[in-house]
Amino acid sequence: MSVHRHTSHRTLPSLLSLVVAIGTASACSSPSSPPSEDAETVTLSTDVLRDKIRGAWAAQTIGVTYGYPVEFRFNSERVPDDHELPWYDGYLLETFTDRPGVYDDIYMDLTFVQVLEDEGMDAPAQSFADAFANADYSLWFANQVARYNVLDGLRPPASGHWLNNPAADDIDFQIEADFAGLMTPGMVNSAVEVSDRVGHIMNYGDGWYGGVFIASMYSLAFVESDIEEIVDRAIEVIPTQSDFHQIIQDVIALHDENPDDWTHAWDGINRKWAQTDLGPRGLMAPFNIDAKINAAWVVLGLLYGDGDFARTLEIATRAGDDADCNPASAAGILGTIYGYDQIPEFWKQGLADVEGLDFAYTTISLDDAYELSYQHALEMIRRGGGQVDDDGVTIRVQDPVTVPFEAAFENHVAKERRPLATRADDGEVEPLVLSDTYQFEFDGIGFALMGNASSDGDDQIFLAELHIDGELVETAEWPTKFTIRRFYLFWKYALDDGPHEVEVRLLNPTEDARVTLETVAVYEATTE
């Protein structure tokens, strides 16, 4: 089924200014706001709606399982054609049982689904934030910084703002936004509103746009089967002046230029964008957990896969970087278009063995996810002015609204990546252990200090002070417990441009635990 229509794209008033973003929650159009009287409608049978939702969750699970062996093993490079990617009957169950952490993006999704089930479709941002901040699973990057921020009393959206979260541009919400699109079939603006409440907990700017874009593609995939049309319409939700919009347009243009060779587009994107990650761990390094770059690989798989499930998985995986989450996103969107029944049997082999098993850290199985998202979709269809009957639904399709522009690391560019560890003659890396104080100087407008607080015994909590140019800037706790650790030890942005002296003071050193310092990322001001 294909629905073609001409839409004028409007820009909403700004949701966030620098000051407002740090103190208050933003608000897009309400999911219960009345639709326009002339809104286009699409009717689906309840069987088709169920099948599409089931196909999305199943395909996402297949995609992440397929790609996990090469996740971040090929950074800023393609996975070679001769590198085998296994798939066989029993592989899903084996992975599900032996490596449950593979499904971190899915059980994060399901954390938010559970909040909706418990509190309803209007659950506030703080409820979503509390749910994942207090969960038992391990987190990384923007999620972990946000978890620390939330537990430390910082509320969303401040918890995801780049001044408080150096990983704000990272992929985190992008790989967790599937649920927002699946609960809002054909209602892109409602998907964005859900994405605003959840995605600004941990991301901002391009990092938030990643989740908005993915959720929008899922939403559109219920009412549109043309993949190029889905990509084109979803990217129009993202402001044109953003890097995120530009990189996706680059993939589209490169595909138009050479639609037969996906490596042509990969090379073009890699040359232009691979060095633009400003997150501290990706800055001036091959490692790319940046949302926009990985979103480009999702679109690469979708466009060059041209609707073929196997080819889409293969390309999105072999593009490298976050090579399990990217095929999961691409496959999930395809699964929404075609539905569960149309996923090739080769890829569904062994799926029945895991559909009744709860994902780690949840009480939700795939079978449960199918039903929960279906029920949430029915509720959102009603709220969107549609109609729900016993055997079918009529959806009032929303004309997408462009979201406000926001950019992390404004006026900041990469200047230096300074390793603090040393390498011994035998090749072993000798970490820099912080015993009391550490001082360094830099010339620029910002920095981030990477390191690790660890203990071989009981959990400890270090206390540390950050002094800049002789003034106390911050006192922080550094827990050694992995799930509540401070992912980046210290950072400070938007300083006056020029030389600065930094001193880190450890207030309670102990022989039972240690702090190691790894790297300093330094930023300078843009010259434009």
Helices and strands as residue ranges (DSSP letters): H 18-23, E 41-45, H 46-67, G 68-70, H 91-98, G 100-103, H 104-119, H 125-133, H 141-151, G 158-160, G 173-175, H 178-182, H 188-199, H 206-221, H 227-235, H 243-257, H 262-273, H 291-305, H 309-318, H 325-338, G 340-342, H 345-348, H 351-354, H 366-383, E 387-388, E 392-396, E 412-419, E 422-423, E 429-430, E 432-433, E 437-444, E 446-455, E 461-468, E 471-479, G 482-484, E 490-492, E 498-506, E 513-525
